[in-house]
Amino acid sequence: MNRILNLLVINFCLILMLPLNAQSEEDKPDKPPSFSLMGFGDSITEGGAAFSSYLFPLWEKLLRAGYIVDFVGPRQAPTRIGVLNHAGYSGRTAEFLEGQIDSIYRKYPADVVLLHAGHNHFAEEQPVSGILDAQRSIISRIKKINPDALILVARVIESGKLPKYSYIPKLNAGIGELVKELRQNCPGIYLVDQSASFHWETDAIQDKVHPNSQGAEKMAETWFRELEKHLKRPSVSFSPELVVYKKAGDARLKLHIFQPEEPHREDRPRPCILFFFGGGWKYGTPLQFYREAAHYAGKGMVAISADYRIGSANGSTVFESVADARSAIRWVREHAQEYHIDPGRIAVAGASAGGHLAAATGTLAGFDEEGERRDISAVPDLNILYYPVLDNGPDGYGSAEVKTRFKEISPMHNVGPQTPSTLILLGTEDPYLSETQARKYKARLEQFGTPCKLMMYPGSGHPVFHYRKGPSSRYYEMLRDTDRFLEEQGYLSP
């Protein structure tokens, strides 16, 4: 009896030690499936200045499907979201790759390996048997290090560069037989026919070998379709409506619109939240805010993630980015009735440089594109700023040109009566916006009678969380704080 009482006391004490906000496993949000992936091959994997790689469009497809993917490898490919790691070696053969696989895979033991190798020989060498031997060795060595690895082996894309690559049809037939042979004794190896949908006449650049953007997209789609067969399906995926809101030179800028599933009531237009991604006005993608947009669409708002011109993709500067942000808000207001949006309840949010754009639309004058309707306001009704850049002055953040023109571009120096109620969410260790600067911005708003709420997150830097790594406890904390602010402002029901 005493033993039972002691156990009860111990269990009761353990319950008392639990934090008040502890969640049961059932209460925790679903964690998206995550895995590491290595693209292994030659320049067709690596990409180059004049041609595209499948890496970035594959990352996009996986993120839209709800996966969190860590691309790994010793080399880096520049993309609009920064670099993606890989093991692609331009100009190298399968035999070279076979000599590298032990050291590479031991350092980067990816859950998934995409093997696309077979180019960079001449037909006169009669290279097929050597390439197949190298591929057999690569697959065997990976499986020896990690028996659970998923290896997708490609029939390689064909080329119009003849007679050099006239051996590829024979090679592809051999790759099919090789995979069939290896699968008899080793699970987790699958054939992916990259040659089936890729046509060099339309999908390659002028050299008739390397993929153009359409070809890279086709390769990504082929990899993705096969990966879907073998990966655990996420509980959440994303399929927003894409609408072009602005044309600027070669750029076709799109809004990614998430609509609530519940039927629309004609007498109640919905509040809207518009997100701008971060990346120093140079990198980034609207996919950064897909998870948040889906969350708020699920709560009855029209949620939109906006593209805008960035340096890596468009050769632009912060000044063009601000103009695009203003254009996006105007477009949403102009089309409010079509999307059942309340034009007087448009919250504009953003992270880092996207936070700057959100704040800029609430503070700056000018930056209006020629031909746009000036009678439609580009000023938001609410600002939600995640670790934003607010000060572009001499002591703030920005390039030399930005600091020279800070009086035009810095939200800190342009706060006025037009600036909407604001929520700032900031880590205490942020190197680009200190707590002192954030409180200064808050005080300036309050001088005009504008409410401003500042949420500080101890120990967090910049960014507070990495969207490419998936949701964290701090992510959900910030999401709850944003929910409360939107409830206080009447955008969400408590």
Secondary structure per residue as TSV (DSSP state, phi and psi in degrees):
chain	resnum	aa	ss	phi	psi
A	1	M	-	360.0	-43.5
A	2	N	H	-62.5	-35.8
A	3	R	H	-64.8	-40.2
A	4	I	H	-64.9	-43.2
A	5	L	H	-62.5	-41.1
A	6	N	H	-61.8	-41.8
A	7	L	H	-63.4	-39.9
A	8	L	H	-63.5	-42.5
A	9	V	H	-63.0	-43.7
A	10	I	H	-61.6	-45.8
A	11	N	H	-63.0	-40.1
A	12	F	H	-62.6	-41.7
A	13	C	H	-64.5	-39.6
A	14	L	H	-62.5	-38.2
A	15	I	H	-62.9	-42.4
A	16	L	H	-63.6	-29.2
A	17	M	H	-76.5	-14.7
A	18	L	S	-66.7	141.4
A	19	P	-	-63.3	148.7
A	20	L	T	-62.3	-29.5
A	21	N	T	-96.5	15.7
A	22	A	-	-62.0	141.3
A	23	Q	-	-108.3	143.2
A	24	S	-	-72.4	165.0
A	25	E	T	-59.2	-33.2
A	26	E	T	-69.2	-29.0
A	27	D	T	-81.9	-20.5
A	28	K	S	-71.1	142.0
A	29	P	-	-62.1	149.6
A	30	D	-	-60.3	134.3
A	31	K	-	-88.2	125.5
A	32	P	-	-62.9	146.4
A	33	P	-	-60.8	138.5
A	34	S	E	-132.8	149.9
A	35	F	E	-160.4	164.2
A	36	S	E	-102.8	146.8
A	37	L	E	-138.1	135.7
A	38	M	E	-124.7	120.3
A	39	G	E	-81.2	125.3
A	40	F	E	-126.0	120.1
A	41	G	E	171.4	-145.7
A	42	D	S	-111.1	-145.3
A	43	S	H	-65.9	-23.9
A	44	I	H	-67.2	-28.8
A	45	T	H	-81.0	-44.3
A	46	E	H	-68.9	-37.6
A	47	G	-	79.4	177.1
A	48	G	-	-163.4	180.0
A	49	A	S	-64.4	-31.4
A	50	A	S	-104.9	-1.8
A	51	F	S	-147.7	167.7
A	52	S	-	-102.7	156.4
A	53	S	-	-112.7	156.8
A	54	Y	S	-74.9	-9.6
A	55	L	H	-58.3	-52.7
A	56	F	H	-68.6	-47.4
A	57	P	H	-62.3	-29.2
A	58	L	H	-68.4	-43.0
A	59	W	H	-57.4	-44.5
A	60	E	H	-59.2	-45.7
A	61	K	H	-63.6	-40.8
A	62	L	H	-67.1	-41.2
A	63	L	H	-66.5	-41.8
A	64	R	H	-60.9	-32.6
A	65	A	T	-79.1	-6.4
A	66	G	T	102.0	3.8
A	67	Y	-	-85.8	150.2
A	68	I	E	-108.6	116.1
A	69	V	E	-123.1	131.1
A	70	D	E	-104.6	107.9
A	71	F	E	-77.7	127.0
A	72	V	-	-124.8	160.7
A	73	G	S	147.4	168.6
A	74	P	S	-82.1	-8.3
A	75	R	E	-119.7	163.6
A	76	Q	E	-131.1	134.4
A	77	A	E	-109.4	126.3
A	78	P	E	-71.8	135.1
A	79	T	E	-138.8	179.7
A	80	R	T	-72.8	-11.3
A	81	I	T	-102.6	13.5
A	82	G	E	103.3	-149.2
A	83	V	E	-94.5	149.6
A	84	L	E	-117.2	129.3
A	85	N	E	-79.1	152.0
A	86	H	E	-165.8	179.1
A	87	A	E	-129.3	57.6
A	88	G	E	-104.1	131.7
A	89	Y	-	-124.4	106.9
A	90	S	T	-60.2	136.1
A	91	G	T	76.8	3.1
A	92	R	-	-100.6	154.5
A	93	T	-	-96.6	171.0
A	94	A	H	-62.1	-34.3
A	95	E	H	-65.5	-38.6
A	96	F	H	-62.9	-44.6
A	97	L	H	-62.0	-37.3
A	98	E	H	-62.1	-33.8
A	99	G	H	-73.7	-15.5
A	100	Q	H	-102.8	-16.1
A	101	I	H	-62.3	-38.7
A	102	D	H	-58.7	-53.4
A	103	S	H	-67.0	-38.1
A	104	I	H	-68.6	-50.1
A	105	Y	H	-73.6	-29.0
A	106	R	H	-65.9	-32.5
A	107	K	H	-83.0	-30.9
A	108	Y	S	-128.1	72.4
A	109	P	-	-76.4	75.2
A	110	A	-	-65.7	148.3
A	111	D	S	-67.9	-33.6
A	112	V	E	-128.4	133.3
A	113	V	E	-121.2	129.0
A	114	L	E	-105.2	109.1
A	115	L	E	-101.8	115.5
A	116	H	E	-132.1	97.4
A	117	A	-	-146.4	141.6
A	118	G	-	158.1	-11.7
A	119	H	-	-82.9	-176.4
A	120	N	S	73.7	21.1
A	121	H	-	-115.1	169.9
A	122	F	-	-109.8	147.4
A	123	A	G	-58.4	-33.4
A	124	E	G	-62.4	-22.3
A	125	E	G	-74.5	-13.0
A	126	Q	-	48.0	62.9
A	127	P	-	-87.7	-2.7
A	128	V	H	-59.3	-48.5
A	129	S	H	-63.1	-38.3
A	130	G	H	-65.4	-40.4
A	131	I	H	-64.3	-43.3
A	132	L	H	-64.8	-40.0
A	133	D	H	-62.0	-41.3
A	134	A	H	-64.6	-42.8
A	135	Q	H	-65.0	-40.8
A	136	R	H	-58.6	-43.3
A	137	S	H	-67.0	-42.1
A	138	I	H	-58.8	-48.2
A	139	I	H	-64.8	-43.0
A	140	S	H	-63.7	-40.2
A	141	R	H	-69.1	-39.1
A	142	I	H	-62.0	-46.0
A	143	K	H	-66.3	-30.8
A	144	K	H	-66.9	-38.7
A	145	I	H	-76.0	-42.1
A	146	N	-	-138.9	91.5
A	147	P	T	-59.5	-22.3
A	148	D	T	-88.6	-0.3
A	149	A	-	-61.8	139.1
A	150	L	E	-93.3	119.1
A	151	I	E	-116.8	118.2
A	152	L	E	-102.5	118.7
A	153	V	E	-107.0	124.2
A	154	A	E	-94.4	135.8
A	155	R	E	-69.0	122.7
A	156	V	-	-75.4	156.3
A	157	I	-	-65.9	141.3
A	158	E	-	-84.6	165.8
A	159	S	-	-135.3	149.1
A	160	G	S	-91.2	5.5
A	161	K	-	-84.3	91.8
A	162	L	T	-118.5	150.5
A	163	P	T	-84.3	1.7
A	164	K	T	-49.2	-48.7
A	165	Y	T	-103.9	27.4
A	166	S	T	-68.8	-12.2
A	167	Y	T	-81.4	-9.6
A	168	I	H	-64.0	-41.6
A	169	P	H	-56.1	-41.9
A	170	K	H	-65.6	-40.1
A	171	L	H	-61.2	-45.2
A	172	N	H	-64.0	-36.8
A	173	A	H	-63.2	-40.0
A	174	G	H	-67.3	-36.1
A	175	I	H	-63.9	-39.8
A	176	G	H	-60.0	-43.3
A	177	E	H	-68.4	-36.9
A	178	L	H	-62.0	-46.7
A	179	V	H	-63.9	-41.3
A	180	K	H	-59.9	-41.7
A	181	E	H	-65.6	-47.6
A	182	L	H	-67.7	-32.6
A	183	R	H	-67.4	-18.6
A	184	Q	T	-64.5	-31.5
A	185	N	T	-121.1	-3.3
A	186	C	-	-142.1	114.4
A	187	P	S	-76.4	167.5
A	188	G	S	81.2	19.8
A	189	I	E	-120.6	127.9
A	190	Y	E	-137.4	145.8
A	191	L	E	-87.4	134.3
A	192	V	E	-124.0	119.5
A	193	D	E	-88.9	85.8
A	194	Q	T	-71.4	-19.1
A	195	S	T	-79.7	-16.7
A	196	A	T	-67.8	-45.2
A	197	S	T	-102.2	-8.3
A	198	F	-	-89.6	123.6
A	199	H	-	-122.2	113.4
A	200	W	H	-60.7	-26.9
A	201	E	H	-60.4	-34.8
A	202	T	H	-114.3	-19.5
A	203	D	H	-108.6	0.8
A	204	A	B	-117.3	159.1
A	205	I	-	-75.3	-173.0
A	206	Q	T	-62.7	-20.7
A	207	D	T	-76.6	-3.6
A	208	K	S	66.9	16.3
A	209	V	S	-123.9	-56.4
A	210	H	S	-87.4	143.4
A	211	P	B	-66.1	139.8
A	212	N	-	-84.5	-173.3
A	213	S	H	-62.5	-37.2
A	214	Q	H	-66.5	-40.7
A	215	G	H	-66.2	-40.7
A	216	A	H	-63.4	-38.4
A	217	E	H	-63.0	-41.9
A	218	K	H	-64.5	-42.2
A	219	M	H	-62.6	-43.5
A	220	A	H	-60.0	-42.4
A	221	E	H	-64.1	-39.3
A	222	T	H	-66.0	-45.6
A	223	W	H	-58.9	-46.2
A	224	F	H	-62.0	-44.4
A	225	R	H	-59.3	-38.5
A	226	E	H	-73.4	-40.7
A	227	L	H	-60.5	-39.3
A	228	E	H	-57.7	-28.8
A	229	K	H	-70.3	-23.3
A	230	H	H	-116.8	-9.0
A	231	L	S	-101.4	150.9
A	232	K	-	-65.0	131.1
A	233	R	-	-72.3	132.7
A	234	P	-	-66.7	155.2
A	235	S	S	-77.6	-20.2
A	236	V	-	-129.4	132.9
A	237	S	-	-132.0	171.7
A	238	F	-	-129.4	132.5
A	239	S	-	-145.6	69.1
A	240	P	-	-72.2	164.3
A	241	E	E	-80.6	132.2
A	242	L	E	-103.8	125.4
A	243	V	E	-132.2	129.2
A	244	V	E	-73.7	122.5
A	245	Y	E	-105.6	-12.3
A	246	K	E	-162.0	141.4
A	247	K	E	-114.6	126.3
A	248	A	E	-136.7	101.9
A	249	G	T	63.4	-126.4
A	250	D	T	-84.1	-9.0
A	251	A	E	-80.0	135.8
A	252	R	E	-117.3	97.8
A	253	L	E	-85.9	132.5
A	254	K	E	-118.9	149.8
A	255	L	E	-100.3	134.6
A	256	H	E	-102.9	103.7
A	257	I	E	-103.4	123.2
A	258	F	E	-106.3	116.7
A	259	Q	-	-99.6	144.0
A	260	P	-	-61.6	150.4
A	261	E	S	-79.2	-27.5
A	262	E	S	-67.7	146.9
A	263	P	-	-60.5	146.2
A	264	H	-	-81.4	135.9
A	265	R	-	-96.4	125.0
A	266	E	T	-59.0	-29.3
A	267	D	T	-86.7	-1.0
A	268	R	-	-134.7	85.7
A	269	P	-	-62.9	150.7
A	270	R	E	-92.2	149.0
A	271	P	E	-68.1	158.0
A	272	C	E	-128.0	145.3
A	273	I	E	-126.1	128.1
A	274	L	E	-116.9	123.7
A	275	F	E	-107.1	143.1
A	276	F	E	-120.1	126.7
A	277	F	-	-71.8	162.5
A	278	G	-	-98.0	171.7
A	279	G	S	144.7	26.2
A	280	G	T	66.0	24.2
A	281	W	T	61.8	10.2
A	282	K	T	-117.7	-35.4
A	283	Y	S	-125.3	167.7
A	284	G	-	128.8	172.1
A	285	T	-	-153.8	148.2
A	286	P	G	-60.5	-19.2
A	287	L	G	-62.4	-18.4
A	288	Q	G	-54.3	-36.0
A	289	F	G	-107.4	19.4
A	290	Y	H	-61.5	-42.7
A	291	R	H	-64.8	-43.9
A	292	E	H	-66.2	-41.3
A	293	A	H	-62.0	-42.6
A	294	A	H	-63.7	-38.0
A	295	H	H	-59.8	-47.5
A	296	Y	H	-78.0	-28.7
A	297	A	H	-63.6	-36.7
A	298	G	H	-65.9	-19.2
A	299	K	T	-99.3	8.1
A	300	G	T	100.3	2.8
A	301	M	-	-93.1	156.4
A	302	V	E	-84.6	118.6
A	303	A	E	-115.2	133.6
A	304	I	E	-133.8	134.2
A	305	S	E	-111.1	124.6
A	306	A	E	-103.4	139.5
A	307	D	-	-85.9	156.0
A	308	Y	-	-155.5	164.9
A	309	R	-	-67.3	135.9
A	310	I	-	-132.0	159.6
A	311	G	H	-60.7	-44.7
A	312	S	H	-68.1	-31.9
A	313	A	H	-97.0	-30.3
A	314	N	H	-126.1	-1.3
A	315	G	-	63.9	28.8
A	316	S	-	-100.4	177.8
A	317	T	-	-123.8	178.2
A	318	V	H	-57.6	-29.8
A	319	F	H	-66.7	-41.0
A	320	E	H	-68.9	-35.8
A	321	S	H	-61.7	-42.5
A	322	V	H	-63.6	-42.5
A	323	A	H	-60.0	-40.1
A	324	D	H	-66.6	-38.9
A	325	A	H	-61.4	-42.8
A	326	R	H	-64.9	-40.1
A	327	S	H	-62.0	-39.7
A	328	A	H	-62.8	-43.6
A	329	I	H	-65.4	-42.3
A	330	R	H	-60.5	-42.8
A	331	W	H	-61.1	-44.5
A	332	V	H	-61.3	-43.3
A	333	R	H	-66.6	-40.4
A	334	E	H	-65.2	-30.7
A	335	H	T	-107.6	21.3
A	336	A	T	-59.4	-44.5
A	337	Q	T	-63.7	-39.6
A	338	E	T	-61.1	-35.6
A	339	Y	T	-104.7	14.0
A	340	H	T	58.8	41.0
A	341	I	E	-102.3	140.3
A	342	D	E	-79.9	111.1
A	343	P	E	-67.6	-11.1
A	344	G	E	-99.7	7.1
A	345	R	E	-135.6	67.4
A	346	I	E	-112.8	108.9
A	347	A	E	-89.7	135.0
A	348	V	E	-117.7	125.1
A	349	A	E	-125.8	160.9
A	350	G	E	-172.1	161.5
A	351	A	E	-116.9	135.4
A	352	S	T	57.2	-116.8
A	353	A	H	-64.0	-31.6
A	354	G	H	-67.2	-32.1
A	355	G	H	-65.6	-36.4
A	356	H	H	-60.8	-45.3
A	357	L	H	-63.0	-42.0
A	358	A	H	-61.0	-45.6
A	359	A	H	-67.7	-36.6
A	360	A	H	-62.0	-39.4
A	361	T	H	-67.2	-22.5
A	362	G	H	-92.2	-3.9
A	363	T	H	-130.0	-37.2
A	364	L	-	-85.2	150.9
A	365	A	-	-103.7	163.4
A	366	G	-	80.9	-160.2
A	367	F	-	59.8	34.8
A	368	D	-	-95.0	133.6
A	369	E	-	-77.2	145.0
A	370	E	T	-62.3	134.1
A	371	G	T	92.8	-9.6
A	372	E	S	-80.8	154.3
A	373	R	-	-77.1	109.5
A	374	R	T	-74.0	-15.5
A	375	D	T	-77.0	-9.0
A	376	I	S	-100.0	123.0
A	377	S	-	-68.5	139.6
A	378	A	-	-103.8	13.2
A	379	V	-	-97.1	128.5
A	380	P	-	-71.9	166.2
A	381	D	S	-94.1	-11.5
A	382	L	E	-157.1	144.6
A	383	N	E	-119.1	133.5
A	384	I	E	-127.4	112.4
A	385	L	E	-118.3	109.3
A	386	Y	E	-91.2	119.7
A	387	Y	S	31.0	60.8
A	388	P	-	-80.9	161.5
A	389	V	-	-90.3	112.2
A	390	L	-	-112.3	-22.4
A	391	D	-	-119.3	111.0
A	392	N	-	-104.7	15.4
A	393	G	S	-75.3	-173.2
A	394	P	T	-55.3	-30.4
A	395	D	T	-101.8	6.7
A	396	G	S	-103.7	-151.5
A	397	Y	S	-113.2	139.7
A	398	G	S	149.4	167.2
A	399	S	-	-70.4	174.8
A	400	A	H	-61.0	-40.3
A	401	E	H	-65.6	-42.1
A	402	V	H	-60.8	-44.6
A	403	K	H	-68.1	-31.7
A	404	T	H	-65.3	-34.2
A	405	R	T	-108.4	29.4
A	406	F	H	-62.9	-28.0
A	407	K	H	-66.1	-23.5
A	408	E	H	-84.0	-34.5
A	409	I	H	-114.1	-14.1
A	410	S	-	-88.6	118.1
A	411	P	G	-57.2	-38.1
A	412	M	G	-55.6	-34.1
A	413	H	G	-98.3	8.6
A	414	N	T	-132.8	11.9
A	415	V	-	-58.8	138.1
A	416	G	-	-154.6	-172.7
A	417	P	T	-64.5	-18.8
A	418	Q	T	-78.4	-17.0
A	419	T	-	-66.6	129.2
A	420	P	-	-80.0	168.6
A	421	S	-	-52.9	142.3
A	422	T	E	-136.5	141.4
A	423	L	E	-115.5	127.1
A	424	I	E	-113.9	127.7
A	425	L	E	-118.6	117.5
A	426	L	E	-144.0	138.6
A	427	G	E	-80.1	147.1
A	428	T	T	-68.1	-19.5
A	429	E	T	-105.9	22.1
A	430	D	-	-68.7	123.4
A	431	P	S	-80.0	-12.1
A	432	Y	S	-103.3	-17.9
A	433	L	S	-146.9	111.3
A	434	S	-	-79.4	163.5
A	435	E	H	-61.2	-35.4
A	436	T	H	-61.7	-44.2
A	437	Q	H	-65.4	-40.5
A	438	A	H	-63.4	-41.5
A	439	R	H	-67.8	-31.8
A	440	K	H	-65.3	-42.7
A	441	Y	H	-62.9	-43.6
A	442	K	H	-59.9	-44.1
A	443	A	H	-64.3	-37.2
A	444	R	H	-66.9	-38.7
A	445	L	H	-62.9	-44.8
A	446	E	H	-67.0	-24.2
A	447	Q	H	-61.7	-27.5
A	448	F	T	-96.4	9.5
A	449	G	T	77.8	15.7
A	450	T	-	-94.4	122.1
A	451	P	-	-64.7	140.7
A	452	C	E	-142.8	126.8
A	453	K	E	-111.4	129.8
A	454	L	E	-114.4	120.5
A	455	M	E	-109.8	122.2
A	456	M	E	-107.1	140.2
A	457	Y	E	-118.6	105.2
A	458	P	T	-58.0	132.2
A	459	G	T	82.3	-8.3
A	460	S	-	-86.6	145.9
A	461	G	-	-107.9	-133.0
A	462	H	S	-135.3	113.6
A	463	P	S	-76.3	167.3
A	464	V	S	-68.4	-35.5
A	465	F	S	-144.1	155.2
A	466	H	-	-101.2	110.7
A	467	Y	G	-63.7	-28.4
A	468	R	G	-71.8	-15.8
A	469	K	G	-95.3	-3.6
A	470	G	-	93.5	167.3
A	471	P	-	-62.7	142.5
A	472	S	-	-121.9	175.4
A	473	S	H	-61.7	-36.2
A	474	R	H	-68.0	-35.1
A	475	Y	H	-58.4	-49.8
A	476	Y	H	-66.7	-32.2
A	477	E	H	-63.2	-45.2
A	478	M	H	-66.2	-35.9
A	479	L	H	-64.5	-42.7
A	480	R	H	-63.7	-39.8
A	481	D	H	-65.0	-37.2
A	482	T	H	-66.8	-42.1
A	483	D	H	-55.4	-47.9
A	484	R	H	-61.7	-41.2
A	485	F	H	-63.3	-44.0
A	486	L	H	-65.4	-33.7
A	487	E	H	-65.3	-45.5
A	488	E	H	-60.9	-32.9
A	489	Q	T	-88.8	-0.3
A	490	G	T	82.1	15.0
A	491	Y	S	-89.0	-24.9
A	492	L	S	-127.3	149.6
A	493	S	-	-79.6	138.1
A	494	P	-	-58.5	360.0
